[in-house]
Amino acid sequence: MGTTTLSPAKPSPAKPSQGKPSQGKPSTVSSGIHAVIGEPANRTNLQVWESLKNSKLAALVWTAMRVWLGVMWIQAGAAKLWGAEAAAFLHSSAGVAGFAAHGTPAYSWWGSFLHGFVVPNAGWIGILVAVAEFTIGVALVAGLFTRVAALGSLALLFTYVMSGTASVCAFYAAIAIVILIMWRTSSWIGADGLIAGYRQRHPDLFTARLHLPGARGTAGTAAAHPAA
């Protein structure tokens, strides 16, 4: 029988690169950006700012501002619900319709919104405005849902300013912004503070997991009959 000679296997030629981007390039660019402008999570506030946010003495000032703004909203809402303005807001659409139709809007598109939507629906919008003002005022005075009440204040003031009423809106808005930014201490003396204190004293009541009956039965079955 003849002898078969095996030739050594030739290495396969290397395939040309298809130009795929390097995996380390994005991280290199990101590292370079962070090296120049730093990491946002590592930035710190001024010590004075942090002291104001956590100061219990400053909380008295924020609380006074919160209660005062709440009283202003209560007065405005009560006048529309039970006072001299009730006939124009609660019992008719004259208040909102007149305000929207004859005001000077800040922008033309807002004027189109007033004439196209607000004026035809002035009846229920007037009731909504009256109830919103009174409710926001009560929430601010009580310190309940303080952040939501402050945001509601800003929303109402935004609509008033956009509709052509400046008056004291900027002053009210500045106070609402302070209450919103300093919410930890501006709501400390109030219902929010009482709720937060109760949650801190009873953390288990708010961190316990809910167990469904089916899941509990499955867990009990698994525990009673462990796998071999």
Backbone as a ProteinNet text record, in pm:
[ID]
protein_1_A
[PRIMARY]
MGTTTLSPAKPSPAKPSQGKPSQGKPSTVSSGIHAVIGEPANRTNLQVWESLKNSKLAALVWTAMRVWLGVMWIQAGAAKLWGAEAAAFLHSSAGVAGFAAHGTPAYSWWGSFLHGFVVPNAGWIGILVAVAEFTIGVALVAGLFTRVAALGSLALLFTYVMSGTASVCAFYAAIAIVILIMWRTSSWIGADGLIAGYRQRHPDLFTARLHLPGARGTAGTAAAHPAA
[TERTIARY]
84.1	0	87.8	39.8	120.1	108	206.6	206.8	155.9	58.1	-0.4	68.9	118.6	190.3	93.9	83.5	-5.1	69.8	18.2	82.4	36.1	122.6	82.8	-25.7	-119.1	-230.2	-180.2	-225.6	-184	-275.2	-218.3	-303.2	-392.6	-518.5	-613.2	-577.6	-591.1	-555.1	-647.2	-590.6	-668.7	-768.3	-890.9	-995.1	-973.6	-996.7	-978.2	-1079.2	-1037.2	-1125.7	-1239.4	-1358	-1476.3	-1504.3	-1408.6	-1421.9	-1517.8	-1535.3	-1622.4	-1558.8	-1636.1	-1578.5	-1528.2	-1426.3	-1368.7	-1465.1	-1473.5	-1564.9	-1522.7	-1393.4	-1346.3	-1353.1	-1390.3	-1389.2	-1494.1	-1623	-1720.8	-1683.9	-1632.2	-1593.4	-1477.1	-1388.1	-1276.5	-1326.2	-1422.5	-1478.7	-1551.3	-1629.4	-1702	-1606	-1497.3	-1398.7	-1333.9	-1310.6	-1250.9	-1343.5	-1474.9	-1571.5	-1580.1	-1586.2	-1594.1	-1467.9	-1354.2	-1229.4	-1228.2	-1300.9	-1303	-1408.2	-1533	-1643.1	-1686.1	-1626.7	-1657.6	-1783	-1813	-1930	-2043.6	-2162.3	-2272.2	-2309.4	-2304	-2344	-2249.4	-2127.4	-2029.3	-2028.8	-2113	-2118.5	-2194.9	-2151.1	-2212.3	-2266.5	-2369.2	-2425	-2342.6	-2366.5	-2301.8	-2349	-2259.9	-2293.5	-2406.5	-2407.1	-2514.9	-2648.9	-2650.5	-2774.3	-2824.7	-2735.9	-2775.2	-2822.4	-2759.6	-2801.6	-2942.3	-2973.5	-3107.3	-3212.3	-3176	-3272.1	-3303.1	-3208.8	-3225.7	-3240.7	-3236.6	-3241.6	-3382.8	-3395.3	-3524.3	-3563.8	-3464.1	-3495.2	-3551.1	-3489.1	-3541.2	-3677.4	-3707.8	-3839	-3951.3	-3925.3	-4027.8	-4059.3	-3955.5	-3977	-4054	-4012.2	-4081.2	-4226.3	-4247.4	-4384.1	-4470.8	-4415.6	-4491.1	-4526.7	-4432.5	-4459.6	-4566.2	-4559	-4657.2	-4797	-4807.4	-4938.7	-4994.6	-4911	-4958	-5010.9	-4935.8	-4982.4	-5112	-5122.8	-5246	-5364.4	-5344.9	-5453.6	-5497.1	-5402.5	-5437	-5523.6	-5486.9	-5566.4	-5704.3	-5712	-5841.4	-5932.8	-5879.4	-5959.8	-6010.6	-5921.3	-5962.2	-6067.1	-6047.3	-6143.3	-6275.3	-6271	-6394.3	-6478.7	-6413.6	-6489	-6563	-6504.6	-6570	-6674.6	-6660.5	-6754.8	-6873.8	-6847.5	-6953.7	-6961.1	-6864	-6857.3	-6914.5	-6856.9	-6909.7	-6891.9	-6794.4	-6768.9	-6841	-6920.8	-6988	-7085	-7152.6	-7249.1	-7180.9	-7056.2	-6986.3	-6911.7	-6878.1	-6799.1	-6878.6	-6956.2	-7024.3	-7161.9	-7231.2	-7369.3	-7382.6	-7274.5	-7278	-7136.1	-7124.7	-6994.2	-6938.1	-6999.9	-6960.7	-6817.3	-6775.5	-6642.1	-6532.4	-6532.1	-6427	-6441.2	-6564.7	-6584.9	-6540.6	-6576	-6533.6	-6383.9	-6325.8	-6181.2	-6107.6	-6155.2	-6088.2	-6112.5	-6231.3	-6265	-6204.2	-6189.8	-6145.5	-6003.9	-5939.5	-5802.4	-5703.8	-5580.3	-5473.1	-5377.1	-5392.1	-5306.1	-5161.2	-5072.2	-4929.9	-4886.5	-4950.3	-4916.5	-5044.2	-5033.4	-5150.6	-5207.4	-5120	-5169.5	-5245.7	-5205.4	-5280.2	-5415.2	-5418.7	-5545.3	-5640.6	-5586.8	-5670.9	-5725	-5642.2	-5686.7	-5798.7	-5785.4	-5887.7	-6020.6	-6015.5	-6139.7	-6198	-6111.3	-6161.7	-6202.6	-6144.9	-6175	-6231.4	-6167.3	-6206.3	-6343.1	-6363.5	-6490.6	-6609	-6604.9	-6719.4	-6743.7	-6640.4	-6653.1	-6636.7	-6671.9	-6647.7	-6726.2	-6838	-6920.2	-6847.7	-6803.4	-6737	-6594.7	-6532.5	-6396.6	-6401.3	-6504.5	-6516.7	-6530.4	-6611.5	-6625.5	-6492.2	-6422.2	-6292.8	-6191.8	-6187.2	-6093.1	-6124.2	-6251.1	-6289.3	-6254.3	-6287.6	-6258.1	-6108	-6035.5	-5890	-5822.2	-5861.3	-5800.3	-5825	-5947	-5978.5	-5906.8	-5904.6	-5840.4	-5690.5	-5627.7	-5483.2	-5452.5	-5536.8	-5514.8	-5524.2	-5625.9	-5640	-5520.6	-5476.3	-5362.6	-5235.4	-5213.4	-5093.2	-5098.4	-5211.8	-5222.7	-5203.2	-5261.3	-5248.9	-5115.6	-5041.6	-4916.5	-4939.2	-5046.9	-5082.2	-5063.3	-4988.9	-4954.9	-4893.9	-4794.2	-4738.3	-4681.3	-4606	-4546.4	-4652.6	-4756.2	-4864.6	-4936.1	-4959	-5025	-4939.5	-4808.4	-4720.1	-4719.5	-4717.6	-4724.3	-4858	-4967.3	-5097.5	-5100.8	-5035.8	-5026.7	-4956.2	-4845.5	-4771.1	-4852.2	-4928.8	-5010.2	-5118.5	-5187.9	-5289.3	-5228.3	-5116.7	-5052.3	-5002.7	-4959.8	-4916.4	-5032.2	-5148.9	-5264	-5305.9	-5296.4	-5335	-5239.6	-5110	-5012.2	-5025.5	-5042.1	-5055.8	-5182.2	-5283.2	-5409.6	-5409.3	-5300.1	-5288	-5302	-5300.5	-5312.1	-5179	-5110.1	-4981.4	-5003.5	-5048.6	-5083.2	-4972.4	-5009.2	-4912.6	-4872.9	-4900.4	-4873.2	-4726	-4637.7	-4494.8	-4450.5	-4504.3	-4470.9	-4521.3	-4644.9	-4699.9	-4618.9	-4579.3	-4502.9	-4366.6	-4303.2	-4173.5	-4187.2	-4293.3	-4315.4	-4343.3	-4423.3	-4453.1	-4326.9	-4237	-4111.5	-4025.5	-4018.8	-3941.7	-4000.2	-4132.9	-4197.5	-4167.4	-4167.2	-4142.3	-3997.6	-3904	-3761.9	-3728.1	-3780.2	-3751.8	-3857.2	-3907.8	-4024.4	-3997.9	-3874.2	-3848.2	-3875.2	-3838.1	-3858.4	-3982.7	-4024.2	-4145.6	-4271.1	-4264.3	-4378.4	-4354.2	-4244.1	-4209.3	-4312.2	-4353.5	-4455.6	-4589.8	-4650.9	-4776.7	-4813.3	-4918.4	-4964.8	-4860.8	-4790.1	-4685.5	-4576.1	-4540.8	-4440.5	-4488.1	-4615.2	-4670.6	-4671.9	-4710.8	-4712.1	-4571.6	-4475.9	-4337.2	-4281.7	-4314.7	-4268.3	-4327.3	-4454.6	-4518.9	-4454.8	-4424.6	-4360.1	-4219.6	-4150.4	-4016.3	-4021.4	-4125.7	-4138.5	-4191	-4263.9	-4320.5	-4283.1	-4155.7	-4114.7	-4169.1	-4195.4	-4241.2	-4380.1	-4460.3	-4595.8	-4596.6	-4488.8	-4485.9	-4388	-4312.8	-4216.8	-4253.2	-4360.1	-4398.9	-4448.1	-4414.3	-4455.1	-4596.9	-4666	-4800.4	-4790.6	-4860.5	-4859.8	-4997.7	-5003.2	-5128.8	-5162.3	-5294	-5331.4	-5277	-5281.1	-5228.4	-5079.4	-5007.6	-4862.9	-4827.9	-4908.2	-4880.5	-4902.2	-5008.1	-5034.3	-4927.2	-4878.8	-4770.8	-4644.8	-4615.2	-4495	-4508.8	-4631.7	-4651.9	-4639.8	-4691.5	-4679.2	-4535.1	-4459.3	-4318.7	-4241.1	-4277.3	-4206.8	-4242.4	-4370.3	-4413	-4359.3	-4336.1	-4285.6	-4159.3	-4048.9	-3924.1	-3881.5	-3813.1	-3763.1	-3656.4	-3655.6	-3557.6	-3421
-120.5	0	125.8	223.8	346.8	429.8	505	594.1	731.2	778.4	910.9	1015.1	1114.6	1222.1	1335.4	1368.5	1476.7	1608.7	1702.6	1835.2	1916.7	1994.1	2075.9	2176	2195.8	2287.9	2430.8	2497.9	2636.1	2727.8	2822.7	2915.2	2996.3	3010.6	3085.5	3233.3	3298.6	3441.2	3522.5	3618.7	3704	3785.3	3790.3	3866	4015.2	4092.9	4237.6	4293.5	4390.5	4453.6	4525.2	4510.9	4571.2	4711.6	4763.2	4901.5	4920.3	4819.5	4834.5	4927.3	5011.4	5104	5030.1	5084	5024.7	5037.3	4929.4	4931	5029.5	5058.6	5148.1	5294.8	5326.4	5465	5549.3	5503.5	5586.4	5612.6	5509.4	5529.2	5626.5	5623.8	5718	5860.7	5880.7	6014.5	6059.9	5966.6	6001.1	6035.2	5958.2	5986.2	6121.9	6154.3	6284.6	6398.9	6381.4	6485.7	6502.5	6388	6395.6	6456	6432.7	6489.8	6641.5	6693.4	6837.8	6906.7	6854.7	6923.3	6853.5	6737.4	6669.6	6584.7	6515.3	6427.9	6502.8	6511.3	6586.9	6535.3	6402.3	6346.6	6387.9	6427.5	6463.4	6612.6	6689.4	6832.6	6856.8	6952.8	6983	7125.4	7146.6	7279.8	7361.2	7490.3	7575.5	7537.9	7550.8	7515.2	7601.6	7728.3	7817.6	7769.1	7723.9	7674.4	7550.7	7458	7336.8	7369.3	7469	7507.5	7565.8	7646.7	7703.8	7596.8	7495.5	7390.6	7303	7289.9	7200.1	7271.4	7403.4	7478.1	7478.9	7442.8	7448.1	7591.4	7677.7	7819	7882.6	7849.9	7900.8	7842.3	7724.5	7663.5	7753.6	7832.1	7924.6	8031.3	8075.9	8177	8117.3	7997.3	7932.7	7900.2	7860.6	7830.5	7956	8067.1	8192.3	8232.8	8215.6	8247.3	8153.7	8026.5	7929.5	7960.8	7989.2	8019.1	8148.5	8249.2	8376.4	8358.4	8284.4	8260.7	8180.5	8084.5	8007.7	8094.6	8188.6	8278.3	8363.8	8408.7	8488.4	8408.2	8281.8	8197.3	8168.1	8149	8124	8244.5	8363.6	8483.7	8496.4	8469	8479.8	8375	8251.1	8145.9	8164.4	8208.4	8229	8340.9	8444.2	8552.5	8502.5	8405.3	8350.2	8245	8180.4	8075.8	8129.9	8220.2	8266.9	8419.2	8489.7	8634.1	8714	8831.9	8926.5	8878.5	8792.3	8745.9	8615.7	8563.4	8435	8442.1	8555.1	8567.6	8559.3	8604.3	8606	8476.7	8401.9	8280.6	8153.6	8151.9	8028.8	8014.5	8125.1	8120.5	8163.7	8207.4	8244.5	8235.1	8260.8	8254.7	8392.7	8496.5	8633	8664.5	8610.7	8643	8594	8465.8	8408.2	8455.8	8460.2	8501.6	8645.5	8733.7	8872.1	8888.7	8814.1	8820.1	8770.6	8659.7	8602.1	8682.5	8739.2	8809.2	8948.6	9015.4	9154.7	9172.7	9064.3	9075.4	9095.3	9122.8	9141	9024.5	8920.6	8803.1	8834.9	8760.1	8783.7	8743.4	8641.8	8593.9	8571.5	8576.9	8559.3	8418.5	8317.2	8180.7	8159.3	8231.2	8222.1	8292.7	8402.2	8467.9	8378.5	8302.6	8208.1	8099.7	8055.8	7956.6	8012.9	8138	8199.2	8211.1	8259.4	8281.6	8151.8	8055.1	7931.8	7825.3	7829.4	7724.4	7780.6	7881.7	7930.3	7998.5	8087.2	8159.8	8065.8	7968.4	7877.6	7788.5	7765	7678.2	7756.9	7884	7970.9	7927.9	7859.5	7820.1	7727.5	7611.7	7516.8	7557.7	7636.9	7684.9	7782.3	7865.8	7956.9	7882.2	7775.4	7693.9	7626.4	7577	7512	7608.4	7730.1	7829.7	7862.4	7881.5	7915.1	7802.7	7679.7	7564.9	7544.2	7561.6	7541.9	7643.2	7768.2	7870.1	7840.1	7804.7	7776.7	7650.5	7546.7	7420.8	7438.3	7508.9	7534	7612.7	7710.7	7788.5	7704.2	7617.9	7531.7	7436.3	7380.8	7288	7358.1	7480.9	7553.1	7589.5	7634.3	7670.1	7546	7434.2	7311.6	7241.9	7280.8	7211.6	7070.3	7049	6917.3	6917.9	6817	6812.7	6946.2	6989.3	7123	7143.1	7044.2	7060.1	7067.3	6985.6	6989.4	7124	7175.7	7305.2	7418.1	7410.9	7513.7	7508.2	7386.7	7373.3	7423	7394.8	7446.3	7598.1	7658.5	7804.6	7858.5	7797.6	7843.8	7825.8	7717.5	7694.2	7801.4	7832.8	7937.4	8073.5	8104.1	8232.8	8243	8132.7	8131.8	8170.3	8112.1	8144.4	8289.9	8343.3	8482.1	8576.8	8549.7	8636.5	8627.7	8507	8490.5	8557	8571.8	8633.2	8784.5	8840.5	8985.5	9046.5	8966	9018.4	9001.4	9110.8	9104	9118.1	9236.6	9261.6	9210.1	9123.3	9069.9	8926.4	8885.2	8745.3	8710.3	8802.3	8773.2	8753.3	8833.3	8820.4	8687.4	8652.7	8523.7	8407.4	8420.7	8313.6	8295.7	8405.1	8395.2	8320.2	8349.3	8279.3	8131.9	8100.7	7960.3	7884.7	7949.2	7884.3	7855.6	7951.2	7928.2	7811.4	7807.1	7696.3	7563.8	7563.4	7439.9	7394.6	7486.8	7450.9	7406	7474.7	7444	7350.6	7256	7178.2	7096.7	7053.9	6972.7	7050.7	7177.4	7257.3	7345.4	7382.1	7464.1	7384.5	7251.5	7166.7	7092.5	7124.2	7052.9	7080.4	7207.5	7242.9	7238.6	7123.7	7107.4	6960.6	6933.5	6795.4	6707.3	6760.6	6681.1	6641.4	6732.4	6700.3	6593.3	6599.8	6496.7	6360	6358.7	6232.3	6177.3	6265.1	6220.4	6166.2	6233.2	6184.6	6049.5	6029.6	5899.8	5790.1	5821.6	5722.1	5689.2	5787	5761.4	5676.9	5694.3	5615	5474.8	5456.2	5325.8	5288.8	5266.3	5236.7	5104.6	5008.3	4876.7	4882.6	4980.5	4989.2	5029	5093	5143.1	5066.6	4974	4896.6	4749.9	4708.3	4566.8	4529.8	4410.1	4362.9	4306	4322.8	4267	4121.6	4033.3	3890.7	3851.8	3808	3763.6	3624.7	3593.5	3460.9	3347.5	3361	3254.5	3235.4	3347.4	3337.5	3278.6	3317.4	3264.6	3113.3	3066.2	2922	2847.3	2905.4	2841.9	2833.5	2941.6	2941.3	2837.8	2828.6	2730.1	2589.3	2562.3	2429.6	2393	2490.8	2465	2435.7	2505.2	2484	2347.4	2305.6	2177.4	2059.1	2076.7	1967.5	2014.1	2017.3	2060.9	1962.9	2012.8	1926.6	1835.7	1712.9	1614.1	1649.3
0	0	0	-73.7	-81.3	43.8	67.5	185.8	148.7	225.9	198.7	284	218.9	291	322.5	452.9	497.7	498.2	424.6	422.1	541.6	600.5	716.7	679.5	772.2	747.1	739.5	637.4	620.2	702.9	769.4	847.9	755.6	797.6	715.3	720	606.1	604.3	693.4	756.2	847.1	768.7	821.7	754.1	779.4	678.4	698	796.3	870.6	969.5	899.1	954.7	896.6	952.8	1023.2	1069.1	1184.3	1272.5	1388.1	1490.2	1552.2	1650.6	1772.5	1831.2	1951.5	2067.7	2149.2	2262.3	2369.8	2377.4	2482.9	2447.8	2323.7	2281.3	2352.9	2362.3	2433.7	2577.9	2645.3	2784.7	2795.4	2695.2	2696.8	2681.4	2590.2	2571.8	2697.8	2757.9	2880.2	2993.2	3003.3	3107.8	3086.1	2958	2928.7	2964.9	2937.7	2972.5	3123.7	3195.1	3340.9	3400.4	3335.6	3386.3	3373.9	3274.8	3252.5	3338.6	3335.4	3404.9	3532.6	3563.7	3688.3	3679.9	3789.1	3798.5	3867.6	3804.4	3867.9	4005.9	4025.6	4154.7	4267.1	4233.5	4335	4367.6	4298.8	4327.3	4457.3	4532.3	4662.1	4662.5	4743.8	4759.8	4858.8	4858.7	4956.3	5096.9	5193.1	5329.8	5383.6	5343	5388	5335.8	5210.4	5150.3	5222.9	5251.3	5323.2	5463.9	5526.5	5661.9	5660.8	5558.8	5549.2	5524.5	5445.7	5414.3	5534.8	5627	5740.8	5874.6	5873.3	5998.4	6056.1	6182.7	6250.4	6283.1	6299.2	6322.8	6195.5	6081.2	5955	5922.7	5978.1	5954.4	6004	6109.4	6158.6	6053.5	5982.8	5877.9	5761.9	5718	5604.9	5642.7	5767.5	5811	5810.3	5855.8	5853.8	5710.8	5619.7	5478.8	5421.9	5458.7	5409.5	5459.5	5588.1	5646.3	5588.1	5572.3	5516.1	5374.8	5292	5155	5155.5	5247.6	5258.4	5295.1	5386.7	5426.3	5308	5227.3	5109.5	5012.8	4992.4	4903.1	4962.9	5093	5156.9	5140.8	5158.9	5141.5	4998.3	4901.2	4761	4725.5	4773.4	4742.8	4815	4941.2	5017.1	4957	4903.7	4839.1	4716	4646.2	4526.8	4562.4	4675.2	4713.4	4792	4887.4	4975.3	4986.6	4928.8	4948.3	4833.2	4814	4715.5	4572.3	4547.3	4410.8	4378.7	4471.8	4448.5	4332	4315.6	4205.7	4069.8	4061.4	3932.8	3904.7	4008.6	3988.4	4014	4121.8	4161.6	4097.5	4080.1	4031.4	3886	3824.7	3683.5	3628.4	3499.4	3433.2	3403.8	3463	3429.3	3471.3	3585.3	3634.9	3543.4	3514	3429.3	3285.9	3234.5	3095.8	3073.7	3166	3152.8	3165.1	3258.5	3277	3153	3094.4	2978.7	2851.5	2839.8	2716.1	2708.5	2821.5	2820.4	2875.6	2915.3	2963.8	2850.3	2887.5	2788.4	2801	2717.8	2730.6	2696	2757.2	2734.9	2594.4	2538.2	2403.8	2324.6	2193.1	2108	2118.7	2132.8	2143.1	2274.5	2378.1	2503.7	2490.2	2415.7	2390	2312.1	2216.1	2142.2	2234.9	2329.9	2427.8	2516.1	2557.3	2642.2	2568.6	2444.7	2370.4	2316.1	2285.7	2226.3	2326.1	2446.6	2545.2	2675	2731	2863.5	2859	2764.8	2759.1	2739.1	2645.8	2632.5	2754.7	2833.9	2951.5	3081.4	3079	3194.6	3316.8	3300.8	3415.2	3509.7	3458.8	3548	3581	3492.7	3523.8	3641	3648.7	3762.1	3893.9	3894.5	4016	4049	3946.2	3968.6	4028.6	3978	4029.7	4175.3	4206.7	4344.3	4440.9	4403.2	4490.3	4501.9	4391	4392.4	4483.4	4474.6	4560.2	4707.7	4740.8	4881.1	4929.4	4847.2	4887.8	4904	4811.2	4822	4948.4	4979.6	5100.3	5226.2	5235	5353	5364.4	5251.2	5254.1	5300.1	5256.2	5297.6	5445.4	5492.8	5634.7	5722.2	5681	5760.1	5738.2	5636.6	5606.4	5557	5483.3	5431.9	5280.3	5230.7	5088.2	5046.1	5121.2	5103	4963.9	4914.9	4781.9	4673	4684.3	4586	4590.6	4711	4725.7	4668.3	4689.1	4633.7	4481.1	4425.7	4279.7	4226.9	4299.2	4259.4	4261.2	4360.5	4366.1	4242.5	4206.2	4089.5	3961.3	3952.8	3833.6	3820	3929.3	3923.6	3892.4	3956.8	3932.4	3788.5	3732.3	3592	3500.2	3523.7	3440.1	3456.9	3578.1	3600.7	3527.8	3538.3	3473.5	3321.7	3271	3126.3	3073.5	3158.7	3116.7	3132.5	3181.3	3186.1	3322.8	3428.9	3564.8	3635.9	3657.3	3726.9	3877	3919.6	4059.3	4151.8	4246.2	4342.7	4306.8	4183.9	4146.2	4158.7	4119.9	4127.8	4272.6	4362.8	4504.9	4559.9	4527.8	4570.1	4512.6	4385.8	4321.8	4388.3	4426.3	4494.1	4626.7	4701.2	4827.8	4803.9	4701.7	4670.9	4631.2	4558.7	4518.8	4641.2	4734.2	4857.4	4935.3	4947.5	5019.1	4951.8	4819.4	4744.8	4759.5	4751.5	4761.8	4903.2	5002.4	5142.2	5201.1	5123.4	5165	5291.7	5314.9	5434.3	5562.4	5563.9	5684.6	5674.7	5554.3	5543.1	5578	5565.7	5603.7	5734.3	5803	5926.9	6035.7	6050.6	6148.9	6076.5	6076.9	6007	5996.1	5920.8	5906.3	5839.4	5740.1	5674.6	5773.2	5863.2	5963.7	6059.9	6099.7	6188.3	6119.1	5991.8	5917.2	5901	5870.1	5853.7	5985.4	6096.8	6226.4	6261	6229	6255.9	6171.1	6046.7	5960.5	6008.9	6063.5	6116.1	6243.1	6323.4	6445.9	6419.2	6309.2	6275.9	6131.8	6106.7	5968	5916.2	6007.2	5962.5	5900.2	5939	5885.3	5738.3	5692.5	5556.1	5467	5526.9	5447.2	5439.8	5509.7	5505.9	5366.5	5323.2	5192.1	5198.5	5087.5	5077.2	5033.8	5104.2	5072.5	5021.3	4896.9	4839.3	4891.8	4907.5	4960.7	4876	4743.9	4658.5	4675	4683.3	4700.1	4835.4	4939.6	5071.9	5074.6	5006.6	5003.7	4929	4820.7	4745.8	4828.8	4900.5	4985.2	5095.2	5153.3	5261.2	5208.4	5088.6	5028.9	5001.3	4951.7	4923.4	5050.9	5160.3	5284.9	5345.4	5327	5384.1	5305.4	5176.5	5092.2	5020.3	5092.7	5029.1	4923.4	4824.5	4716.4	4769.9	4717.3	4764.4	4711.1
[MASK]
++++++++++++++++++++++++++++++++++++++++++++++++++++++++++++++++++++++++++++++++++++++++++++++++++++++++++++++++++++++++++++++++++++++++++++++++++++++++++++++++++++++++++++++++++++++++++++++++++++++++++++++++++++++++++++++++++++

